[in-house]
Amino acid sequence: MPTDVFEALADPTRRRILDVLRAGERPVGELVALLGVAQPNVSKHLRTLDAAALVRVRVDGPRRHYALDPAGMRPLDAWLAPYREAWADRLDALERHLDSPDAPSTPTEE
Protein backbone atom coordinates (compact mmCIF):
# COMPACT_ATOMS: atom_id res chain seq x y z
CA MET A 1 0.00 0.00 0.00
CA PRO A 2 1.54 3.34 -1.00
CA THR A 3 2.17 5.87 1.71
CA ASP A 4 0.36 9.19 1.51
CA VAL A 5 2.62 12.08 0.46
CA PHE A 6 1.38 14.21 3.34
CA GLU A 7 2.13 11.48 5.88
CA ALA A 8 5.61 11.06 4.43
CA LEU A 9 6.28 14.80 4.59
CA ALA A 10 5.04 15.09 8.18
CA ASP A 11 8.34 13.82 9.57
CA PRO A 12 11.18 16.37 9.82
CA THR A 13 13.88 13.77 9.11
CA ARG A 14 12.18 12.78 5.86
CA ARG A 15 11.94 16.45 4.87
CA ARG A 16 15.67 16.81 5.59
CA ILE A 17 16.39 13.77 3.39
CA LEU A 18 14.42 15.38 0.55
CA ASP A 19 16.32 18.64 1.08
CA VAL A 20 19.63 16.78 0.70
CA LEU A 21 18.38 14.91 -2.37
CA ARG A 22 17.45 18.17 -4.13
CA ALA A 23 21.18 18.53 -4.83
CA GLY A 24 21.27 15.12 -6.54
CA GLU A 25 21.44 11.40 -6.06
CA ARG A 26 23.10 10.10 -2.88
CA PRO A 27 23.99 6.66 -1.58
CA VAL A 28 22.49 5.67 1.77
CA GLY A 29 25.87 5.87 3.53
CA GLU A 30 26.30 9.47 2.46
CA LEU A 31 22.80 10.35 3.68
CA VAL A 32 23.64 8.75 7.04
CA ALA A 33 26.79 10.87 7.33
CA LEU A 34 25.12 14.10 6.23
CA LEU A 35 22.08 13.70 8.46
CA GLY A 36 23.82 12.32 11.54
CA VAL A 37 21.09 9.70 11.88
CA ALA A 38 21.67 5.97 12.39
CA GLN A 39 21.65 3.90 9.19
CA PRO A 40 18.62 1.76 10.17
CA ASN A 41 16.61 4.94 10.80
CA VAL A 42 17.65 6.50 7.50
CA SER A 43 16.71 3.29 5.68
CA LYS A 44 13.31 3.27 7.40
CA HIS A 45 12.66 6.86 6.32
CA LEU A 46 13.82 6.10 2.77
CA ARG A 47 11.38 3.18 2.57
CA THR A 48 8.57 5.53 3.57
CA LEU A 49 9.65 8.12 0.99
CA ASP A 50 9.87 5.39 -1.64
CA ALA A 51 6.38 4.10 -0.77
CA ALA A 52 5.08 7.66 -1.20
CA ALA A 53 6.81 7.85 -4.62
CA LEU A 54 8.90 10.82 -3.49
CA VAL A 55 12.25 9.17 -4.26
CA ARG A 56 13.71 6.82 -6.88
CA VAL A 57 16.09 4.03 -5.98
CA ARG A 58 18.99 2.85 -8.12
CA VAL A 59 20.76 -0.33 -7.06
CA ASP A 60 24.47 -0.52 -7.85
CA GLY A 61 25.78 -3.82 -6.53
CA PRO A 62 25.43 -3.70 -2.76
CA ARG A 63 24.75 0.04 -2.74
CA ARG A 64 21.41 1.76 -3.00
CA HIS A 65 21.37 5.28 -4.41
CA TYR A 66 18.40 7.56 -3.84
CA ALA A 67 17.25 10.53 -5.87
CA LEU A 68 14.34 12.92 -5.55
CA ASP A 69 11.34 12.08 -7.73
CA PRO A 70 9.61 15.43 -8.34
CA ALA A 71 6.57 13.70 -9.87
CA GLY A 72 5.73 12.44 -6.39
CA MET A 73 5.14 16.03 -5.28
CA ARG A 74 2.13 16.44 -7.59
CA PRO A 75 -0.46 15.79 -4.84
CA LEU A 76 1.20 18.44 -2.68
CA ASP A 77 1.38 20.86 -5.61
CA ALA A 78 -2.31 20.30 -6.37
CA TRP A 79 -3.24 20.89 -2.73
CA LEU A 80 -1.20 24.12 -2.61
CA ALA A 81 -2.58 25.53 -5.90
CA PRO A 82 -5.61 27.32 -4.40
CA TYR A 83 -3.40 28.87 -1.72
CA ARG A 84 -0.97 30.14 -4.36
CA GLU A 85 -3.93 31.66 -6.23
CA ALA A 86 -5.14 33.39 -3.06
CA TRP A 87 -1.68 34.86 -2.47
CA ALA A 88 -1.37 35.94 -6.09
CA ASP A 89 -4.76 37.68 -5.88
CA ARG A 90 -3.72 39.49 -2.70
CA LEU A 91 -0.36 40.53 -4.16
CA ASP A 92 -2.09 41.80 -7.30
CA ALA A 93 -4.47 43.85 -5.12
CA LEU A 94 -1.52 45.25 -3.17
CA GLU A 95 0.25 46.19 -6.40
CA ARG A 96 -2.88 47.95 -7.68
CA HIS A 97 -3.19 49.82 -4.39
CA LEU A 98 0.45 50.91 -4.40
CA ASP A 99 0.21 52.03 -8.03
CA SER A 100 -2.96 54.06 -7.42
CA PRO A 101 -2.70 57.85 -7.18
CA ASP A 102 -4.33 57.70 -3.73
CA ALA A 103 -1.58 55.51 -2.28
CA PRO A 104 0.33 57.17 0.54
CA SER A 105 3.80 58.24 -0.47
CA THR A 106 6.84 57.63 1.67
CA PRO A 107 8.69 60.66 2.99
CA THR A 108 12.02 61.35 1.38
CA GLU A 109 15.17 61.85 3.43
CA GLU A 110 16.82 65.23 3.19
N, CA, C and O atoms as CSV, one atom per row, in Angstrom:
chain,resi,resn,atom,element,x,y,z
A,1,MET,N,N,0.840,-1.185,0.000
A,1,MET,CA,C,0.000,0.000,0.000
A,1,MET,C,C,0.883,1.245,0.000
A,1,MET,O,O,1.720,1.397,0.889
A,2,PRO,N,N,0.718,2.129,-0.967
A,2,PRO,CA,C,1.543,3.342,-1.003
A,2,PRO,C,C,1.253,4.247,0.193
A,2,PRO,O,O,0.131,4.323,0.694
A,3,THR,N,N,2.288,4.913,0.617
A,3,THR,CA,C,2.170,5.866,1.708
A,3,THR,C,C,1.692,7.197,1.145
A,3,THR,O,O,2.093,7.598,0.052
A,4,ASP,N,N,0.850,7.864,1.884
A,4,ASP,CA,C,0.364,9.185,1.513
A,4,ASP,C,C,1.518,10.187,1.543
A,4,ASP,O,O,2.348,10.159,2.452
A,5,VAL,N,N,1.565,11.064,0.555
A,5,VAL,CA,C,2.616,12.077,0.457
A,5,VAL,C,C,2.636,12.954,1.710
A,5,VAL,O,O,3.702,13.280,2.232
A,6,PHE,N,N,1.456,13.329,2.183
A,6,PHE,CA,C,1.383,14.215,3.345
A,6,PHE,C,C,1.895,13.521,4.607
A,6,PHE,O,O,2.549,14.148,5.440
A,7,GLU,N,N,1.599,12.237,4.747
A,7,GLU,CA,C,2.127,11.476,5.883
A,7,GLU,C,C,3.644,11.405,5.806
A,7,GLU,O,O,4.334,11.563,6.813
A,8,ALA,N,N,4.156,11.169,4.612
A,8,ALA,CA,C,5.607,11.064,4.434
A,8,ALA,C,C,6.295,12.389,4.762
A,8,ALA,O,O,7.367,12.405,5.366
A,9,LEU,N,N,5.680,13.486,4.365
A,9,LEU,CA,C,6.284,14.800,4.588
A,9,LEU,C,C,6.098,15.315,6.011
A,9,LEU,O,O,6.692,16.328,6.382
A,10,ALA,N,N,5.291,14.638,6.804
A,10,ALA,CA,C,5.035,15.089,8.179
A,10,ALA,C,C,6.262,14.947,9.074
A,10,ALA,O,O,6.375,15.644,10.082
A,11,ASP,N,N,7.171,14.061,8.719
A,11,ASP,CA,C,8.340,13.817,9.566
A,11,ASP,C,C,9.497,14.733,9.171
A,11,ASP,O,O,9.852,14.807,7.995
A,12,PRO,N,N,10.092,15.437,10.150
A,12,PRO,CA,C,11.176,16.373,9.824
A,12,PRO,C,C,12.422,15.683,9.257
A,12,PRO,O,O,13.125,16.278,8.440
A,13,THR,N,N,12.707,14.468,9.660
A,13,THR,CA,C,13.879,13.769,9.114
A,13,THR,C,C,13.662,13.459,7.642
A,13,THR,O,O,14.588,13.586,6.841
A,14,ARG,N,N,12.456,13.055,7.277
A,14,ARG,CA,C,12.181,12.781,5.862
A,14,ARG,C,C,12.254,14.062,5.039
A,14,ARG,O,O,12.714,14.037,3.898
A,15,ARG,N,N,11.809,15.175,5.600
A,15,ARG,CA,C,11.944,16.446,4.872
A,15,ARG,C,C,13.411,16.810,4.703
A,15,ARG,O,O,13.800,17.334,3.659
A,16,ARG,N,N,14.228,16.543,5.710
A,16,ARG,CA,C,15.672,16.811,5.594
A,16,ARG,C,C,16.287,15.936,4.511
A,16,ARG,O,O,17.131,16.400,3.743
A,17,ILE,N,N,15.872,14.675,4.444
A,17,ILE,CA,C,16.386,13.774,3.391
A,17,ILE,C,C,16.047,14.358,2.022
A,17,ILE,O,O,16.905,14.404,1.140
A,18,LEU,N,N,14.817,14.798,1.840
A,18,LEU,CA,C,14.423,15.381,0.554
A,18,LEU,C,C,15.226,16.644,0.251
A,18,LEU,O,O,15.600,16.885,-0.897
A,19,ASP,N,N,15.490,17.447,1.279
A,19,ASP,CA,C,16.316,18.644,1.080
A,19,ASP,C,C,17.707,18.273,0.567
A,19,ASP,O,O,18.233,18.924,-0.335
A,20,VAL,N,N,18.293,17.237,1.139
A,20,VAL,CA,C,19.625,16.782,0.699
A,20,VAL,C,C,19.548,16.260,-0.734
A,20,VAL,O,O,20.433,16.533,-1.545
A,21,LEU,N,N,18.498,15.513,-1.044
A,21,LEU,CA,C,18.378,14.909,-2.373
A,21,LEU,C,C,18.069,15.926,-3.468
A,21,LEU,O,O,18.205,15.611,-4.650
A,22,ARG,N,N,17.657,17.135,-3.102
A,22,ARG,CA,C,17.454,18.171,-4.127
A,22,ARG,C,C,18.747,18.447,-4.876
A,22,ARG,O,O,18.721,18.820,-6.049
A,23,ALA,N,N,19.880,18.266,-4.202
A,23,ALA,CA,C,21.179,18.525,-4.835
A,23,ALA,C,C,21.612,17.383,-5.748
A,23,ALA,O,O,22.568,17.530,-6.509
A,24,GLY,N,N,20.919,16.249,-5.681
A,24,GLY,CA,C,21.274,15.125,-6.543
A,24,GLY,C,C,21.255,13.800,-5.807
A,24,GLY,O,O,21.056,13.729,-4.594
A,25,GLU,N,N,21.466,12.773,-6.577
A,25,GLU,CA,C,21.441,11.400,-6.064
A,25,GLU,C,C,22.511,11.180,-4.993
A,25,GLU,O,O,23.621,11.701,-5.094
A,26,ARG,N,N,22.163,10.406,-3.973
A,26,ARG,CA,C,23.101,10.101,-2.884
A,26,ARG,C,C,22.956,8.645,-2.471
A,26,ARG,O,O,21.848,8.110,-2.442
A,27,PRO,N,N,24.079,8.002,-2.151
A,27,PRO,CA,C,23.988,6.655,-1.577
A,27,PRO,C,C,23.545,6.754,-0.115
A,27,PRO,O,O,23.712,7.792,0.524
A,28,VAL,N,N,22.989,5.681,0.394
A,28,VAL,CA,C,22.487,5.666,1.768
A,28,VAL,C,C,23.576,6.077,2.757
A,28,VAL,O,O,23.316,6.873,3.659
A,29,GLY,N,N,24.781,5.552,2.604
A,29,GLY,CA,C,25.869,5.870,3.526
A,29,GLY,C,C,26.161,7.364,3.599
A,29,GLY,O,O,26.466,7.893,4.668
A,30,GLU,N,N,26.069,8.024,2.482
A,30,GLU,CA,C,26.305,9.466,2.459
A,30,GLU,C,C,25.168,10.208,3.165
A,30,GLU,O,O,25.407,11.189,3.870
A,31,LEU,N,N,23.936,9.738,2.975
A,31,LEU,CA,C,22.801,10.347,3.675
A,31,LEU,C,C,22.959,10.187,5.185
A,31,LEU,O,O,22.679,11.113,5.946
A,32,VAL,N,N,23.409,9.008,5.615
A,32,VAL,CA,C,23.638,8.752,7.042
A,32,VAL,C,C,24.637,9.764,7.590
A,32,VAL,O,O,24.409,10.366,8.639
A,33,ALA,N,N,25.740,9.946,6.876
A,33,ALA,CA,C,26.790,10.868,7.332
A,33,ALA,C,C,26.293,12.318,7.348
A,33,ALA,O,O,26.558,13.053,8.299
A,34,LEU,N,N,25.587,12.723,6.317
A,34,LEU,CA,C,25.118,14.102,6.228
A,34,LEU,C,C,24.046,14.428,7.267
A,34,LEU,O,O,23.993,15.542,7.790
A,35,LEU,N,N,23.201,13.453,7.556
A,35,LEU,CA,C,22.085,13.701,8.464
A,35,LEU,C,C,22.434,13.451,9.925
A,35,LEU,O,O,21.768,13.966,10.822
A,36,GLY,N,N,23.477,12.661,10.164
A,36,GLY,CA,C,23.822,12.317,11.543
A,36,GLY,C,C,22.774,11.443,12.198
A,36,GLY,O,O,22.549,11.525,13.406
A,37,VAL,N,N,22.135,10.605,11.397
A,37,VAL,CA,C,21.093,9.702,11.876
A,37,VAL,C,C,21.573,8.278,11.623
A,37,VAL,O,O,22.242,8.016,10.623
A,38,ALA,N,N,21.236,7.363,12.518
A,38,ALA,CA,C,21.674,5.972,12.387
A,38,ALA,C,C,21.163,5.368,11.075
A,38,ALA,O,O,20.064,5.680,10.617
A,39,GLN,N,N,21.979,4.504,10.489
A,39,GLN,CA,C,21.655,3.902,9.194
A,39,GLN,C,C,20.294,3.195,9.187
A,39,GLN,O,O,19.545,3.370,8.226
A,40,PRO,N,N,19.937,2.405,10.210
A,40,PRO,CA,C,18.619,1.762,10.167
A,40,PRO,C,C,17.468,2.783,10.128
A,40,PRO,O,O,16.444,2.547,9.487
A,41,ASN,N,N,17.647,3.908,10.816
A,41,ASN,CA,C,16.610,4.941,10.801
A,41,ASN,C,C,16.514,5.614,9.437
A,41,ASN,O,O,15.416,5.869,8.941
A,42,VAL,N,N,17.662,5.901,8.832
A,42,VAL,CA,C,17.653,6.505,7.496
A,42,VAL,C,C,16.985,5.551,6.508
A,42,VAL,O,O,16.174,5.976,5.686
A,43,SER,N,N,17.320,4.275,6.587
A,43,SER,CA,C,16.713,3.291,5.684
A,43,SER,C,C,15.203,3.217,5.871
A,43,SER,O,O,14.461,3.099,4.896
A,44,LYS,N,N,14.746,3.287,7.116
A,44,LYS,CA,C,13.309,3.265,7.397
A,44,LYS,C,C,12.627,4.481,6.758
A,44,LYS,O,O,11.568,4.355,6.142
A,45,HIS,N,N,13.237,5.643,6.911
A,45,HIS,CA,C,12.661,6.856,6.318
A,45,HIS,C,C,12.682,6.791,4.794
A,45,HIS,O,O,11.741,7.241,4.140
A,46,LEU,N,N,13.747,6.235,4.229
A,46,LEU,CA,C,13.823,6.105,2.774
A,46,LEU,C,C,12.751,5.156,2.251
A,46,LEU,O,O,12.191,5.397,1.181
A,47,ARG,N,N,12.455,4.087,2.978
A,47,ARG,CA,C,11.378,3.180,2.569
A,47,ARG,C,C,10.042,3.918,2.539
A,47,ARG,O,O,9.236,3.723,1.630
A,48,THR,N,N,9.817,4.760,3.533
A,48,THR,CA,C,8.570,5.533,3.572
A,48,THR,C,C,8.502,6.499,2.398
A,48,THR,O,O,7.463,6.616,1.749
A,49,LEU,N,N,9.606,7.194,2.122
A,49,LEU,CA,C,9.646,8.125,0.990
A,49,LEU,C,C,9.465,7.391,-0.331
A,49,LEU,O,O,8.827,7.909,-1.248
A,50,ASP,N,N,10.019,6.196,-0.432
A,50,ASP,CA,C,9.867,5.388,-1.637
A,50,ASP,C,C,8.408,4.953,-1.798
A,50,ASP,O,O,7.864,5.003,-2.901
A,51,ALA,N,N,7.781,4.532,-0.713
A,51,ALA,CA,C,6.383,4.102,-0.767
A,51,ALA,C,C,5.466,5.257,-1.164
A,51,ALA,O,O,4.413,5.034,-1.762
A,52,ALA,N,N,5.856,6.485,-0.838
A,52,ALA,CA,C,5.076,7.665,-1.205
A,52,ALA,C,C,5.451,8.181,-2.589
A,52,ALA,O,O,4.925,9.201,-3.034
A,53,ALA,N,N,6.354,7.487,-3.271
A,53,ALA,CA,C,6.812,7.851,-4.619
A,53,ALA,C,C,7.508,9.207,-4.647
A,53,ALA,O,O,7.446,9.920,-5.649
A,54,LEU,N,N,8.171,9.561,-3.547
A,54,LEU,CA,C,8.901,10.821,-3.493
A,54,LEU,C,C,10.372,10.669,-3.858
A,54,LEU,O,O,11.055,11.662,-4.109
A,55,VAL,N,N,10.864,9.437,-3.889
A,55,VAL,CA,C,12.250,9.172,-4.265
A,55,VAL,C,C,12.296,8.002,-5.253
A,55,VAL,O,O,11.380,7.185,-5.333
A,56,ARG,N,N,13.400,7.959,-6.000
A,56,ARG,CA,C,13.708,6.821,-6.881
A,56,ARG,C,C,14.921,6.122,-6.312
A,56,ARG,O,O,15.792,6.760,-5.721
A,57,VAL,N,N,14.982,4.822,-6.487
A,57,VAL,CA,C,16.093,4.029,-5.979
A,57,VAL,C,C,16.827,3.412,-7.162
A,57,VAL,O,O,16.216,2.866,-8.081
A,58,ARG,N,N,18.153,3.511,-7.116
A,58,ARG,CA,C,18.992,2.847,-8.123
A,58,ARG,C,C,19.934,1.926,-7.368
A,58,ARG,O,O,20.674,2.362,-6.486
A,59,VAL,N,N,19.900,0.650,-7.722
A,59,VAL,CA,C,20.757,-0.332,-7.065
A,59,VAL,C,C,22.018,-0.501,-7.892
A,59,VAL,O,O,21.965,-0.743,-9.098
A,60,ASP,N,N,23.162,-0.367,-7.215
A,60,ASP,CA,C,24.466,-0.517,-7.850
A,60,ASP,C,C,25.258,-1.510,-7.010
A,60,ASP,O,O,25.963,-1.124,-6.078
A,61,GLY,N,N,25.137,-2.789,-7.343
A,61,GLY,CA,C,25.776,-3.824,-6.528
A,61,GLY,C,C,25.161,-3.814,-5.143
A,61,GLY,O,O,23.942,-3.911,-5.005
A,62,PRO,N,N,25.988,-3.700,-4.120
A,62,PRO,CA,C,25.435,-3.698,-2.762
A,62,PRO,C,C,24.908,-2.326,-2.318
A,62,PRO,O,O,24.299,-2.200,-1.256
A,63,ARG,N,N,25.148,-1.316,-3.133
A,63,ARG,CA,C,24.752,0.040,-2.743
A,63,ARG,C,C,23.399,0.422,-3.331
A,63,ARG,O,O,23.036,0.026,-4.439
A,64,ARG,N,N,22.674,1.202,-2.548
A,64,ARG,CA,C,21.409,1.760,-3.004
A,64,ARG,C,C,21.578,3.276,-3.055
A,64,ARG,O,O,21.974,3.906,-2.074
A,65,HIS,N,N,21.273,3.840,-4.202
A,65,HIS,CA,C,21.372,5.281,-4.406
A,65,HIS,C,C,19.949,5.835,-4.518
A,65,HIS,O,O,19.097,5.269,-5.202
A,66,TYR,N,N,19.717,6.945,-3.837
A,66,TYR,CA,C,18.396,7.561,-3.837
A,66,TYR,C,C,18.448,8.925,-4.498
A,66,TYR,O,O,19.419,9.670,-4.365
A,67,ALA,N,N,17.383,9.229,-5.209
A,67,ALA,CA,C,17.249,10.527,-5.868
A,67,ALA,C,C,15.821,11.018,-5.664
A,67,ALA,O,O,14.897,10.222,-5.504
A,68,LEU,N,N,15.656,12.296,-5.672
A,68,LEU,CA,C,14.344,12.919,-5.552
A,68,LEU,C,C,13.524,12.589,-6.788
A,68,LEU,O,O,14.046,12.611,-7.903
A,69,ASP,N,N,12.251,12.286,-6.602
A,69,ASP,CA,C,11.340,12.078,-7.731
A,69,ASP,C,C,10.293,13.193,-7.688
A,69,ASP,O,O,9.285,13.062,-6.993
A,70,PRO,N,N,10.517,14.279,-8.418
A,70,PRO,CA,C,9.612,15.431,-8.343
A,70,PRO,C,C,8.162,15.091,-8.691
A,70,PRO,O,O,7.247,15.764,-8.218
A,71,ALA,N,N,7.939,14.070,-9.502
A,71,ALA,CA,C,6.568,13.701,-9.869
A,71,ALA,C,C,5.761,13.319,-8.629
A,71,ALA,O,O,4.541,13.481,-8.608
A,72,GLY,N,N,6.426,12.820,-7.611
A,72,GLY,CA,C,5.730,12.439,-6.389
A,72,GLY,C,C,5.165,13.619,-5.623
A,72,GLY,O,O,4.326,13.449,-4.738
A,73,MET,N,N,5.623,14.819,-5.963
A,73,MET,CA,C,5.145,16.026,-5.284
A,73,MET,C,C,3.845,16.562,-5.883
A,73,MET,O,O,3.304,17.551,-5.389
A,74,ARG,N,N,3.341,15.929,-6.934
A,74,ARG,CA,C,2.128,16.438,-7.595
A,74,ARG,C,C,0.939,16.574,-6.641
A,74,ARG,O,O,0.243,17.587,-6.703
A,75,PRO,N,N,0.674,15.598,-5.760
A,75,PRO,CA,C,-0.457,15.791,-4.842
A,75,PRO,C,C,-0.284,17.021,-3.952
A,75,PRO,O,O,-1.250,17.736,-3.682
A,76,LEU,N,N,0.931,17.264,-3.503
A,76,LEU,CA,C,1.200,18.438,-2.677
A,76,LEU,C,C,1.013,19.718,-3.507
A,76,LEU,O,O,0.423,20.690,-3.035
A,77,ASP,N,N,1.515,19.706,-4.728
A,77,ASP,CA,C,1.384,20.856,-5.609
A,77,ASP,C,C,-0.090,21.155,-5.883
A,77,ASP,O,O,-0.502,22.315,-5.880
A,78,ALA,N,N,-0.881,20.107,-6.120
A,78,ALA,CA,C,-2.313,20.296,-6.373
A,78,ALA,C,C,-3.015,20.858,-5.139
A,78,ALA,O,O,-3.905,21.699,-5.259
A,79,TRP,N,N,-2.622,20.401,-3.969
A,79,TRP,CA,C,-3.237,20.891,-2.732
A,79,TRP,C,C,-2.881,22.360,-2.494
A,79,TRP,O,O,-3.710,23.129,-2.009
A,80,LEU,N,N,-1.650,22.749,-2.834
A,80,LEU,CA,C,-1.195,24.122,-2.613
A,80,LEU,C,C,-1.724,25.113,-3.652
A,80,LEU,O,O,-1.717,26.318,-3.400
A,81,ALA,N,N,-2.177,24.640,-4.801
A,81,ALA,CA,C,-2.580,25.530,-5.904
A,81,ALA,C,C,-3.585,26.596,-5.478
A,81,ALA,O,O,-3.374,27.764,-5.805
A,82,PRO,N,N,-4.669,26.266,-4.767
A,82,PRO,CA,C,-5.608,27.322,-4.402
A,82,PRO,C,C,-5.004,28.364,-3.451
A,82,PRO,O,O,-5.394,29.532,-3.469
A,83,TYR,N,N,-4.058,27.933,-2.630
A,83,TYR,CA,C,-3.403,28.870,-1.719
A,83,TYR,C,C,-2.488,29.823,-2.488
A,83,TYR,O,O,-2.403,31.010,-2.173
A,84,ARG,N,N,-1.801,29.281,-3.508
A,84,ARG,CA,C,-0.975,30.144,-4.355
A,84,ARG,C,C,-1.834,31.171,-5.073
A,84,ARG,O,O,-1.449,32.333,-5.195
A,85,GLU,N,N,-3.012,30.738,-5.553
A,85,GLU,CA,C,-3.928,31.659,-6.230
A,85,GLU,C,C,-4.375,32.763,-5.282
A,85,GLU,O,O,-4.429,33.931,-5.667
A,86,ALA,N,N,-4.697,32.397,-4.041
A,86,ALA,CA,C,-5.135,33.395,-3.062
A,86,ALA,C,C,-4.032,34.413,-2.815
A,86,ALA,O,O,-4.294,35.613,-2.735
A,87,TRP,N,N,-2.794,33.933,-2.695
A,87,TRP,CA,C,-1.676,34.864,-2.468
A,87,TRP,C,C,-1.459,35.741,-3.692
A,87,TRP,O,O,-1.198,36.937,-3.561
A,88,ALA,N,N,-1.566,35.160,-4.870
A,88,ALA,CA,C,-1.367,35.940,-6.093
A,88,ALA,C,C,-2.430,37.035,-6.185
A,88,ALA,O,O,-2.128,38.172,-6.547
A,89,ASP,N,N,-3.691,36.681,-5.850
A,89,ASP,CA,C,-4.760,37.684,-5.884
A,89,ASP,C,C,-4.470,38.812,-4.900
A,89,ASP,O,O,-4.667,39.984,-5.222
A,90,ARG,N,N,-4.009,38.468,-3.716
A,90,ARG,CA,C,-3.716,39.493,-2.699
A,90,ARG,C,C,-2.537,40.373,-3.130
A,90,ARG,O,O,-2.557,41.590,-2.942
A,91,LEU,N,N,-1.522,39.749,-3.705
A,91,LEU,CA,C,-0.364,40.527,-4.157
A,91,LEU,C,C,-0.747,41.446,-5.321
A,91,LEU,O,O,-0.270,42.576,-5.417
A,92,ASP,N,N,-1.615,40.942,-6.200
A,92,ASP,CA,C,-2.093,41.796,-7.303
A,92,ASP,C,C,-2.864,42.994,-6.750
A,92,ASP,O,O,-2.699,44.115,-7.232
A,93,ALA,N,N,-3.707,42.759,-5.737
A,93,ALA,CA,C,-4.466,43.853,-5.125
A,93,ALA,C,C,-3.522,44.854,-4.463
A,93,ALA,O,O,-3.733,46.063,-4.556
A,94,LEU,N,N,-2.491,44.358,-3.802
A,94,LEU,CA,C,-1.515,45.249,-3.174
A,94,LEU,C,C,-0.804,46.091,-4.231
A,94,LEU,O,O,-0.607,47.292,-4.049
A,95,GLU,N,N,-0.424,45.456,-5.328
A,95,GLU,CA,C,0.246,46.189,-6.399
A,95,GLU,C,C,-0.664,47.284,-6.961
A,95,GLU,O,O,-0.224,48.410,-7.197
A,96,ARG,N,N,-1.937,46.938,-7.172
A,96,ARG,CA,C,-2.882,47.954,-7.682
A,96,ARG,C,C,-3.011,49.105,-6.687
A,96,ARG,O,O,-3.052,50.271,-7.079
A,97,HIS,N,N,-3.073,48.779,-5.424
A,97,HIS,CA,C,-3.187,49.820,-4.392
A,97,HIS,C,C,-1.951,50.719,-4.389
A,97,HIS,O,O,-2.071,51.943,-4.336
A,98,LEU,N,N,-0.786,50.122,-4.444
A,98,LEU,CA,C,0.453,50.907,-4.403
A,98,LEU,C,C,0.639,51.750,-5.655
A,98,LEU,O,O,1.266,52.808,-5.611
A,99,ASP,N,N,0.097,51.280,-6.769
A,99,ASP,CA,C,0.209,52.027,-8.026
A,99,ASP,C,C,-0.864,53.100,-8.171
A,99,ASP,O,O,-0.784,53.932,-9.075
A,100,SER,N,N,-1.863,53.094,-7.297
A,100,SER,CA,C,-2.962,54.063,-7.425
A,100,SER,C,C,-2.493,55.450,-6.990
A,100,SER,O,O,-1.594,55.577,-6.158
A,101,PRO,N,N,-3.105,56.481,-7.553
A,101,PRO,CA,C,-2.700,57.849,-7.185
A,101,PRO,C,C,-3.037,58.185,-5.731
A,101,PRO,O,O,-2.462,59.119,-5.171
A,102,ASP,N,N,-3.944,57.452,-5.118
A,102,ASP,CA,C,-4.331,57.703,-3.731
A,102,ASP,C,C,-3.411,57.025,-2.726
A,102,ASP,O,O,-3.567,57.220,-1.521
A,103,ALA,N,N,-2.469,56.243,-3.194
A,103,ALA,CA,C,-1.576,55.509,-2.284
A,103,ALA,C,C,-0.699,56.496,-1.529
A,103,ALA,O,O,-0.183,57.451,-2.109
A,104,PRO,N,N,-0.531,56.258,-0.221
A,104,PRO,CA,C,0.329,57.172,0.544
A,104,PRO,C,C,1.765,57.090,0.042
A,104,PRO,O,O,2.272,56.013,-0.271
A,105,SER,N,N,2.400,58.241,-0.025
A,105,SER,CA,C,3.803,58.244,-0.465
A,105,SER,C,C,4.690,58.187,0.759
A,105,SER,O,O,4.288,58.580,1.854
A,106,THR,N,N,5.889,57.698,0.565
A,106,THR,CA,C,6.839,57.625,1.669
A,106,THR,C,C,7.646,58.914,1.708
A,106,THR,O,O,8.030,59.442,0.665
A,107,PRO,N,N,7.904,59.417,2.904
A,107,PRO,CA,C,8.692,60.663,2.986
A,107,PRO,C,C,10.118,60.438,2.490
A,107,PRO,O,O,10.699,59.370,2.690
A,108,THR,N,N,10.657,61.436,1.857
A,108,THR,CA,C,12.024,61.351,1.375
A,108,THR,C,C,12.967,61.908,2.432
A,108,THR,O,O,12.610,62.814,3.184
A,109,GLU,N,N,14.167,61.358,2.478
A,109,GLU,CA,C,15.168,61.853,3.430
A,109,GLU,C,C,15.857,63.075,2.833
A,109,GLU,O,O,16.118,63.137,1.632
A,110,GLU,N,N,16.139,64.022,3.678
A,110,GLU,CA,C,16.820,65.228,3.193
A,110,GLU,C,C,18.240,65.243,3.623
A,110,GLU,O,O,18.970,66.182,3.308
